[in-house]
Amino acid sequence: MLHKIKHYLVSSDFINVLIIFLAVSLLFGVSIFQSTMTWRTDAYFHMSRIYDISQYLHSGQFPLMVDVHAFANTGQAINGMYPNFSLLPFIFVTMGLKPIAQYQTITYLFILSGSLLNYFVFQKFHATKLQALATVFATFTFINIFVQSSLNLHGVWSIYFLLPLAILSIKKLSEPNS
């Protein structure tokens, strides 16, 4: 039985993607269904950005560089400092959710998409499917530290998951035949 499981982990991207999906859902998706959250670090700040961008999208407008709902509705040029382009697709997909569920779902989607992306990027670094899966699971430890300390910084998620892709791109560009 153990041999069969190892065979599937070594040979099947589908099974490994399913395992990643289930693990991310169990570890990070449960918070989507909570009606409250801990307000530490920048959670309110990011929720306000997400709310403001959602309001623009609901009204059929493109978000401005000035976040008019931030800092007690006084406004701040937040979207210029924290580009919202990485958030836009996730906000668009989650616009129908309540603010806390939207915030938690966006975090979940960042972790899920980043984990799946890294699984395939690690294979491009000549890791086996099992090694790529193990590396993705090892990153869950670091992600959990951020989540448990409420450092759900969406820019950190995008950088954290795009770093292996950036390194792979630099490696490919530096090859003589590229």
C-alpha positions in Angstrom: 0.0 0.0 0.0 2.8 2.4 0.9 4.5 1.6 -2.3 1.4 2.5 -4.3 1.1 5.8 -2.5 4.7 6.6 -3.2 4.3 5.6 -6.8 1.4 8.1 -7.2 3.3 10.9 -5.5 6.3 10.3 -7.8 4.4 9.9 -11.0 1.2 12.0 -10.9 1.0 15.7 -11.1 -2.8 15.4 -10.8 -2.6 13.6 -7.4 0.0 16.0 -6.1 -2.0 19.1 -7.2 -5.0 17.5 -5.5 -3.0 16.9 -2.3 -1.8 20.6 -2.4 -5.4 21.8 -2.9 -6.6 19.7 0.1 -3.7 20.7 2.3 -4.1 24.4 1.6 -7.9 24.2 2.1 -7.5 22.5 5.4 -4.6 24.7 6.7 -5.7 28.0 5.4 -9.3 27.8 4.0 -11.1 27.3 7.3 -10.7 30.9 8.3 -12.9 31.9 5.3 -16.0 30.7 7.2 -15.2 32.6 10.4 -17.2 35.8 11.1 -14.5 37.5 13.1 -10.7 37.8 12.9 -7.8 39.1 14.9 -6.9 42.7 14.1 -3.2 42.7 14.4 -0.6 44.3 12.2 -1.9 45.7 8.9 -5.1 43.7 8.6 -7.4 46.8 8.8 -5.2 48.6 6.4 -5.4 45.9 3.8 -9.1 45.3 4.3 -9.7 48.9 3.7 -7.7 48.8 0.4 -9.6 45.7 -0.7 -12.9 47.4 0.2 -12.0 50.5 -1.7 -10.9 48.6 -4.8 -14.1 46.5 -4.5 -16.3 49.6 -4.4 -14.6 50.9 -7.6 -15.1 47.6 -9.4 -18.8 47.4 -8.3 -19.4 50.8 -9.8 -17.6 49.8 -13.0 -14.6 52.0 -12.5 -10.9 51.3 -12.4 -9.4 51.9 -8.9 -7.6 55.2 -8.4 -4.1 55.6 -7.0 -5.7 57.4 -4.0 -7.5 55.1 -1.6 -10.4 57.4 -0.6 -11.7 55.1 2.2 -8.3 54.7 4.0 -7.4 56.4 7.2 -10.9 57.4 8.4 -12.0 58.3 4.9 -9.4 61.1 4.6 -7.7 59.2 1.7 -4.1 58.2 1.0 -2.1 57.4 -2.1 -1.8 53.8 -0.9 -2.4 52.1 -4.3 0.5 53.9 -5.7 2.8 52.7 -2.9 1.2 49.2 -2.8 0.3 48.4 -6.4 -3.1 46.8 -6.5 -2.6 44.9 -9.8 -1.8 41.7 -8.0 -4.9 42.1 -5.9 -7.3 43.0 -8.7 -8.0 39.5 -10.0 -8.6 38.1 -6.5 -10.8 41.1 -5.5 -12.8 40.6 -8.7 -13.4 36.9 -8.0 -14.4 37.6 -4.3 -16.4 40.8 -4.7 -19.7 39.1 -3.6 -18.3 38.1 -0.2 -18.5 39.9 3.1 -15.3 41.9 4.0 -13.7 39.4 6.4 -14.5 36.4 4.2 -13.2 38.3 1.2 -10.0 39.2 2.9 -9.5 35.6 4.1 -10.4 34.1 0.7 -7.9 36.4 -1.0 -5.2 35.2 1.4 -6.3 31.6 0.7 -6.2 32.1 -3.1 -2.7 33.7 -2.9 -1.4 30.7 -0.9 -3.2 28.1 -3.2 -2.1 29.7 -6.5 1.4 30.3 -5.2 1.8 26.7 -3.9 0.6 25.3 -7.3 2.9 27.6 -9.2 5.9 26.7 -7.0 5.1 23.0 -7.4 5.7 23.3 -11.2 8.5 25.8 -11.0 10.5 23.5 -8.6 10.1 20.7 -11.2 11.6 23.1 -13.8 14.7 23.3 -11.5 14.9 19.5 -12.1 13.3 18.5 -8.8 11.3 15.3 -8.9 7.5 15.5 -8.4 8.0 14.2 -4.9 10.8 16.7 -4.1 8.6 19.6 -5.5 5.7 18.4 -3.4 7.9 18.2 -0.3 9.3 21.7 -0.9 5.7 23.1 -1.2 4.8 21.5 2.1 8.0 22.9 3.7 6.9 26.4 2.7 3.7 25.9 4.6 5.7 26.2 7.8 6.8 29.7 6.8 3.4 30.7 5.6 1.8 29.4 8.8 4.2 31.7 10.8 2.9 34.7 8.8 -0.7 33.6 9.2 -0.5 32.8 12.9 1.1 36.2 13.6 -1.6 37.8 11.4 1.0 39.1 9.0 -1.3 38.5 6.0 0.5 41.0 3.9 -0.7 40.4 0.3 2.5 41.9 -1.2 4.5 39.4 0.8 2.5 36.5 -0.6 3.0 37.7 -4.1 6.7 38.2 -3.6 7.1 34.9 -1.7 5.5 32.9 -4.5 7.0 34.8 -7.4 10.6 34.5 -6.2 11.2 30.9 -7.5 9.6 31.9 -10.8 11.9 35.0 -11.0 15.0 32.9 -10.2 13.9 30.4 -12.9 13.5 33.2 -15.4 16.9 34.7 -14.6 18.4 31.2 -14.9 16.8 30.7 -18.3 17.9 34.1 -19.6 21.5 33.5 -18.5 21.7 30.2 -20.5 23.7 30.6 -23.7 20.9 29.3 -26.0 18.2 31.7 -24.8 
